[in-house]
Amino acid sequence: MESFSSHPEFCPSCGSIFPLLDKTNDITCYNCKKVFPPDILGEQTVEYTLHFNYYDPEMLSKKEKEEPNDECEGPIVERKCSKCGCETMSYATLQLRSADEGQTVFYTCTKCKNKEVENS
């Protein structure tokens, strides 16, 4: 007996969201473990795209020669680089420690690309 009137993506018995089809093309509910035929999903279709990471060293070296990467890695602040003495550095912040502690600030020199870390 169905206790829910639900969308086809949800189990009509318990209301839990359906998983993807398994190898037998049946749908087994995560919650109540009932097995349903694939036609319970109705006329739904799923589309997906696969993106493969491809590394071509020749293409990378050509791109670096054509477009030198002088872009900064974030906002720029007045901070003296400990390596070259440049007065400007870009920065980025991350919360690496527990929530009640300060964030970690990563600085990058705009001239020599030296990296520094500060726990605030």
CNS distance restraints for C-alpha pairs under 8 A (distance, minus, plus):
assign (resid   1 and name CA) (resid  13 and name CA) 7.29 0.50 0.50
assign (resid   2 and name CA) (resid  12 and name CA) 5.60 0.50 0.50
assign (resid   2 and name CA) (resid  13 and name CA) 5.10 0.50 0.50
assign (resid   3 and name CA) (resid  12 and name CA) 6.66 0.50 0.50
assign (resid   3 and name CA) (resid  13 and name CA) 5.64 0.50 0.50
assign (resid   3 and name CA) (resid  14 and name CA) 7.11 0.50 0.50
assign (resid   4 and name CA) (resid  12 and name CA) 5.28 0.50 0.50
assign (resid   4 and name CA) (resid  13 and name CA) 6.31 0.50 0.50
assign (resid   4 and name CA) (resid  14 and name CA) 7.08 0.50 0.50
assign (resid   4 and name CA) (resid  15 and name CA) 6.43 0.50 0.50
assign (resid   5 and name CA) (resid  12 and name CA) 6.53 0.50 0.50
assign (resid   6 and name CA) (resid  10 and name CA) 6.21 0.50 0.50
assign (resid   6 and name CA) (resid  11 and name CA) 7.48 0.50 0.50
assign (resid   6 and name CA) (resid  12 and name CA) 6.18 0.50 0.50
assign (resid   6 and name CA) (resid  15 and name CA) 7.09 0.50 0.50
assign (resid   8 and name CA) (resid  40 and name CA) 6.48 0.50 0.50
assign (resid   8 and name CA) (resid  41 and name CA) 4.88 0.50 0.50
assign (resid   8 and name CA) (resid  42 and name CA) 6.60 0.50 0.50
assign (resid   9 and name CA) (resid  17 and name CA) 6.03 0.50 0.50
assign (resid   9 and name CA) (resid  18 and name CA) 5.63 0.50 0.50
assign (resid   9 and name CA) (resid  41 and name CA) 6.26 0.50 0.50
assign (resid  10 and name CA) (resid  15 and name CA) 5.45 0.50 0.50
assign (resid  10 and name CA) (resid  16 and name CA) 5.47 0.50 0.50
assign (resid  10 and name CA) (resid  17 and name CA) 4.35 0.50 0.50
assign (resid  10 and name CA) (resid  18 and name CA) 5.29 0.50 0.50
assign (resid  11 and name CA) (resid  15 and name CA) 4.77 0.50 0.50
assign (resid  11 and name CA) (resid  16 and name CA) 5.32 0.50 0.50
assign (resid  11 and name CA) (resid  17 and name CA) 6.16 0.50 0.50
assign (resid  11 and name CA) (resid  18 and name CA) 6.11 0.50 0.50
assign (resid  11 and name CA) (resid  29 and name CA) 6.60 0.50 0.50
assign (resid  13 and name CA) (resid  32 and name CA) 7.65 0.50 0.50
assign (resid  14 and name CA) (resid  31 and name CA) 7.31 0.50 0.50
assign (resid  14 and name CA) (resid  32 and name CA) 6.57 0.50 0.50
assign (resid  16 and name CA) (resid  29 and name CA) 7.21 0.50 0.50
assign (resid  16 and name CA) (resid  30 and name CA) 7.24 0.50 0.50
assign (resid  16 and name CA) (resid  31 and name CA) 6.37 0.50 0.50
assign (resid  17 and name CA) (resid  29 and name CA) 7.62 0.50 0.50
assign (resid  17 and name CA) (resid  30 and name CA) 7.80 0.50 0.50
assign (resid  18 and name CA) (resid  27 and name CA) 7.12 0.50 0.50
assign (resid  18 and name CA) (resid  28 and name CA) 7.50 0.50 0.50
assign (resid  18 and name CA) (resid  29 and name CA) 5.74 0.50 0.50
assign (resid  18 and name CA) (resid  30 and name CA) 7.02 0.50 0.50
assign (resid  19 and name CA) (resid  27 and name CA) 6.83 0.50 0.50
assign (resid  19 and name CA) (resid  28 and name CA) 7.21 0.50 0.50
assign (resid  19 and name CA) (resid  29 and name CA) 6.79 0.50 0.50
assign (resid  19 and name CA) (resid  30 and name CA) 6.98 0.50 0.50
assign (resid  20 and name CA) (resid  27 and name CA) 6.96 0.50 0.50
assign (resid  21 and name CA) (resid  25 and name CA) 5.24 0.50 0.50
assign (resid  21 and name CA) (resid  26 and name CA) 5.77 0.50 0.50
assign (resid  21 and name CA) (resid  27 and name CA) 5.30 0.50 0.50
assign (resid  21 and name CA) (resid  38 and name CA) 7.34 0.50 0.50
assign (resid  22 and name CA) (resid  26 and name CA) 5.92 0.50 0.50
assign (resid  22 and name CA) (resid  27 and name CA) 6.51 0.50 0.50
assign (resid  25 and name CA) (resid  37 and name CA) 7.33 0.50 0.50
assign (resid  25 and name CA) (resid  38 and name CA) 6.26 0.50 0.50
assign (resid  26 and name CA) (resid  35 and name CA) 6.56 0.50 0.50
assign (resid  26 and name CA) (resid  36 and name CA) 5.85 0.50 0.50
assign (resid  26 and name CA) (resid  37 and name CA) 5.02 0.50 0.50
assign (resid  26 and name CA) (resid  38 and name CA) 5.56 0.50 0.50
assign (resid  27 and name CA) (resid  35 and name CA) 5.54 0.50 0.50
assign (resid  27 and name CA) (resid  36 and name CA) 5.08 0.50 0.50
assign (resid  27 and name CA) (resid  37 and name CA) 6.25 0.50 0.50
assign (resid  27 and name CA) (resid  38 and name CA) 6.35 0.50 0.50
assign (resid  28 and name CA) (resid  33 and name CA) 5.62 0.50 0.50
assign (resid  28 and name CA) (resid  34 and name CA) 5.61 0.50 0.50
assign (resid  28 and name CA) (resid  35 and name CA) 4.37 0.50 0.50
assign (resid  28 and name CA) (resid  36 and name CA) 6.34 0.50 0.50
assign (resid  29 and name CA) (resid  33 and name CA) 4.72 0.50 0.50
assign (resid  29 and name CA) (resid  34 and name CA) 5.51 0.50 0.50
assign (resid  29 and name CA) (resid  35 and name CA) 6.49 0.50 0.50
assign (resid  29 and name CA) (resid  36 and name CA) 8.00 0.50 0.50
assign (resid  36 and name CA) (resid  40 and name CA) 6.78 0.50 0.50
assign (resid  39 and name CA) (resid  43 and name CA) 7.84 0.50 0.50
assign (resid  56 and name CA) (resid  60 and name CA) 6.33 0.50 0.50
assign (resid  57 and name CA) (resid  61 and name CA) 6.16 0.50 0.50
assign (resid  58 and name CA) (resid  62 and name CA) 6.21 0.50 0.50
assign (resid  59 and name CA) (resid  63 and name CA) 6.17 0.50 0.50
assign (resid  60 and name CA) (resid  64 and name CA) 6.26 0.50 0.50
assign (resid  61 and name CA) (resid  65 and name CA) 6.27 0.50 0.50
assign (resid  62 and name CA) (resid  66 and name CA) 6.21 0.50 0.50
assign (resid  63 and name CA) (resid  67 and name CA) 5.89 0.50 0.50
assign (resid  64 and name CA) (resid  68 and name CA) 5.47 0.50 0.50
assign (resid  64 and name CA) (resid  69 and name CA) 7.19 0.50 0.50
assign (resid  72 and name CA) (resid  76 and name CA) 7.79 0.50 0.50
assign (resid  72 and name CA) (resid  90 and name CA) 6.31 0.50 0.50
assign (resid  72 and name CA) (resid 110 and name CA) 6.53 0.50 0.50
assign (resid  73 and name CA) (resid  90 and name CA) 6.10 0.50 0.50
assign (resid  73 and name CA) (resid  91 and name CA) 6.88 0.50 0.50
assign (resid  73 and name CA) (resid  92 and name CA) 7.49 0.50 0.50
assign (resid  73 and name CA) (resid 108 and name CA) 7.37 0.50 0.50
assign (resid  74 and name CA) (resid  90 and name CA) 5.25 0.50 0.50
assign (resid  74 and name CA) (resid  91 and name CA) 5.38 0.50 0.50
assign (resid  74 and name CA) (resid  92 and name CA) 6.02 0.50 0.50
assign (resid  75 and name CA) (resid  90 and name CA) 5.21 0.50 0.50
assign (resid  75 and name CA) (resid  91 and name CA) 5.87 0.50 0.50
assign (resid  75 and name CA) (resid  92 and name CA) 7.58 0.50 0.50
assign (resid  76 and name CA) (resid  88 and name CA) 6.48 0.50 0.50
assign (resid  76 and name CA) (resid  89 and name CA) 5.48 0.50 0.50
assign (resid  76 and name CA) (resid  90 and name CA) 4.14 0.50 0.50
assign (resid  76 and name CA) (resid  91 and name CA) 6.54 0.50 0.50
assign (resid  77 and name CA) (resid  88 and name CA) 5.71 0.50 0.50
assign (resid  77 and name CA) (resid  89 and name CA) 5.56 0.50 0.50
assign (resid  77 and name CA) (resid  90 and name CA) 6.05 0.50 0.50
assign (resid  77 and name CA) (resid  91 and name CA) 7.48 0.50 0.50
assign (resid  78 and name CA) (resid  87 and name CA) 5.71 0.50 0.50
assign (resid  78 and name CA) (resid  88 and name CA) 4.70 0.50 0.50
assign (resid  78 and name CA) (resid  89 and name CA) 6.46 0.50 0.50
assign (resid  79 and name CA) (resid  86 and name CA) 7.95 0.50 0.50
assign (resid  79 and name CA) (resid  87 and name CA) 5.36 0.50 0.50
assign (resid  79 and name CA) (resid  88 and name CA) 5.28 0.50 0.50
assign (resid  79 and name CA) (resid  89 and name CA) 5.82 0.50 0.50
assign (resid  80 and name CA) (resid  85 and name CA) 5.61 0.50 0.50
assign (resid  80 and name CA) (resid  86 and name CA) 5.57 0.50 0.50
assign (resid  80 and name CA) (resid  87 and name CA) 4.36 0.50 0.50
assign (resid  80 and name CA) (resid  88 and name CA) 6.26 0.50 0.50
assign (resid  80 and name CA) (resid  89 and name CA) 7.31 0.50 0.50
assign (resid  81 and name CA) (resid  85 and name CA) 4.76 0.50 0.50
assign (resid  81 and name CA) (resid  86 and name CA) 5.24 0.50 0.50
assign (resid  81 and name CA) (resid  87 and name CA) 6.42 0.50 0.50
assign (resid  81 and name CA) (resid  88 and name CA) 7.34 0.50 0.50
assign (resid  81 and name CA) (resid  89 and name CA) 7.11 0.50 0.50
assign (resid  81 and name CA) (resid 109 and name CA) 6.04 0.50 0.50
assign (resid  81 and name CA) (resid 114 and name CA) 7.48 0.50 0.50
assign (resid  83 and name CA) (resid 114 and name CA) 6.89 0.50 0.50
assign (resid  84 and name CA) (resid 111 and name CA) 7.97 0.50 0.50
assign (resid  84 and name CA) (resid 112 and name CA) 6.90 0.50 0.50
assign (resid  86 and name CA) (resid 109 and name CA) 7.13 0.50 0.50
assign (resid  86 and name CA) (resid 110 and name CA) 7.67 0.50 0.50
assign (resid  86 and name CA) (resid 111 and name CA) 6.68 0.50 0.50
assign (resid  88 and name CA) (resid 109 and name CA) 6.52 0.50 0.50
assign (resid  88 and name CA) (resid 110 and name CA) 6.20 0.50 0.50
assign (resid  89 and name CA) (resid 107 and name CA) 6.05 0.50 0.50
assign (resid  89 and name CA) (resid 108 and name CA) 5.32 0.50 0.50
assign (resid  89 and name CA) (resid 109 and name CA) 4.37 0.50 0.50
assign (resid  89 and name CA) (resid 110 and name CA) 5.25 0.50 0.50
assign (resid  90 and name CA) (resid 107 and name CA) 5.58 0.50 0.50
assign (resid  90 and name CA) (resid 108 and name CA) 5.19 0.50 0.50
assign (resid  90 and name CA) (resid 109 and name CA) 6.39 0.50 0.50
assign (resid  90 and name CA) (resid 110 and name CA) 6.49 0.50 0.50
assign (resid  91 and name CA) (resid 105 and name CA) 6.65 0.50 0.50
assign (resid  91 and name CA) (resid 106 and name CA) 5.41 0.50 0.50
assign (resid  91 and name CA) (resid 107 and name CA) 4.33 0.50 0.50
assign (resid  91 and name CA) (resid 108 and name CA) 6.14 0.50 0.50
assign (resid  92 and name CA) (resid 105 and name CA) 5.80 0.50 0.50
assign (resid  92 and name CA) (resid 106 and name CA) 5.23 0.50 0.50
assign (resid  92 and name CA) (resid 107 and name CA) 6.67 0.50 0.50
assign (resid  93 and name CA) (resid 103 and name CA) 6.54 0.50 0.50
assign (resid  93 and name CA) (resid 104 and name CA) 5.64 0.50 0.50
assign (resid  93 and name CA) (resid 105 and name CA) 4.47 0.50 0.50
assign (resid  93 and name CA) (resid 106 and name CA) 6.10 0.50 0.50
assign (resid  94 and name CA) (resid 103 and name CA) 5.76 0.50 0.50
assign (resid  94 and name CA) (resid 104 and name CA) 5.35 0.50 0.50
assign (resid  94 and name CA) (resid 105 and name CA) 6.60 0.50 0.50
assign (resid  95 and name CA) (resid  99 and name CA) 7.35 0.50 0.50
assign (resid  95 and name CA) (resid 102 and name CA) 7.31 0.50 0.50
assign (resid  95 and name CA) (resid 103 and name CA) 4.64 0.50 0.50
assign (resid  95 and name CA) (resid 104 and name CA) 6.05 0.50 0.50
assign (resid  96 and name CA) (resid 103 and name CA) 6.64 0.50 0.50
assign (resid  96 and name CA) (resid 104 and name CA) 6.46 0.50 0.50
assign (resid  97 and name CA) (resid 101 and name CA) 6.34 0.50 0.50
assign (resid  97 and name CA) (resid 102 and name CA) 7.42 0.50 0.50
assign (resid  97 and name CA) (resid 103 and name CA) 7.09 0.50 0.50
assign (resid  97 and name CA) (resid 104 and name CA) 7.98 0.50 0.50
assign (resid 102 and name CA) (resid 119 and name CA) 6.77 0.50 0.50
assign (resid 102 and name CA) (resid 120 and name CA) 5.13 0.50 0.50
assign (resid 103 and name CA) (resid 119 and name CA) 6.18 0.50 0.50
assign (resid 103 and name CA) (resid 120 and name CA) 5.68 0.50 0.50
assign (resid 104 and name CA) (resid 117 and name CA) 7.04 0.50 0.50
assign (resid 104 and name CA) (resid 118 and name CA) 5.83 0.50 0.50
assign (resid 104 and name CA) (resid 119 and name CA) 4.51 0.50 0.50
assign (resid 104 and name CA) (resid 120 and name CA) 6.09 0.50 0.50
assign (resid 105 and name CA) (resid 117 and name CA) 5.78 0.50 0.50
assign (resid 105 and name CA) (resid 118 and name CA) 5.13 0.50 0.50
assign (resid 105 and name CA) (resid 119 and name CA) 6.20 0.50 0.50
assign (resid 105 and name CA) (resid 120 and name CA) 7.09 0.50 0.50
assign (resid 106 and name CA) (resid 115 and name CA) 7.03 0.50 0.50
assign (resid 106 and name CA) (resid 116 and name CA) 5.90 0.50 0.50
assign (resid 106 and name CA) (resid 117 and name CA) 4.67 0.50 0.50
assign (resid 106 and name CA) (resid 118 and name CA) 6.52 0.50 0.50
assign (resid 107 and name CA) (resid 115 and name CA) 5.62 0.50 0.50
assign (resid 107 and name CA) (resid 116 and name CA) 5.05 0.50 0.50
assign (resid 107 and name CA) (resid 117 and name CA) 6.16 0.50 0.50
assign (resid 107 and name CA) (resid 118 and name CA) 7.95 0.50 0.50
assign (resid 108 and name CA) (resid 113 and name CA) 5.46 0.50 0.50
assign (resid 108 and name CA) (resid 114 and name CA) 5.58 0.50 0.50
assign (resid 108 and name CA) (resid 115 and name CA) 4.54 0.50 0.50
assign (resid 108 and name CA) (resid 116 and name CA) 6.46 0.50 0.50
assign (resid 109 and name CA) (resid 113 and name CA) 4.57 0.50 0.50
assign (resid 109 and name CA) (resid 114 and name CA) 5.18 0.50 0.50
assign (resid 109 and name CA) (resid 115 and name CA) 6.53 0.50 0.50
